[in-house]
Amino acid sequence: MLAVICAAQAALLAGLAALRRHRLGDGGQSTAEYALVLLGAAAIAVLVISWATDTNLIGKLFDFVIGKVMGRAG
C-alpha cells in the first residue's frame, strides 16, 4: 500500500512540475522583447529630435520646403 501511495505522489509531483514548466515558459519573452525594442526606438527618436532641434535643422528644412512650394506656385 505504501508503494502505491509513493508512486501516486511521485506521479502527482511530476505532473505539477510539468505544469509549472509549461506555465512559466517563454510566453512573456516576446512581450519583454517588444518593450525593449520600443524603448530603444524611443531613445533614438529623442536623440535625433534633440540633435535636429539644437542644430536648427527643422527650421531650415521647413524654410526649404516652403520656398520650393512658393517657387512652384508663383
Residue, then its C-alpha position, 0 to 999 in steps of 0.5 A: m500500500l505504501a508503494v502505491i501511495c509513493a508512486a501516486q505522489a511521485a506521479l502527482l509531483a511530476g505532473l505539477a512540475a510539468l505544469r509549472r514548466h509549461r506555465l512559466g515558459d517563454g510566453g512573456q519573452s516576446t512581450a519583454e522583447y517588444a518593450l525593449v525594442l520600443l524603448g530603444a526606438a524611443a531613445i533614438a527618436v529623442l536623440v535625433i529630435s534633440w540633435a535636429t532641434d539644437t542644430n536648427l535643422i527643422g527650421k531650415l528644412f521647413d524654410f526649404v520646403i516652403g520656398k520650393v512650394m512658393g517657387r512652384a506656385g508663383 
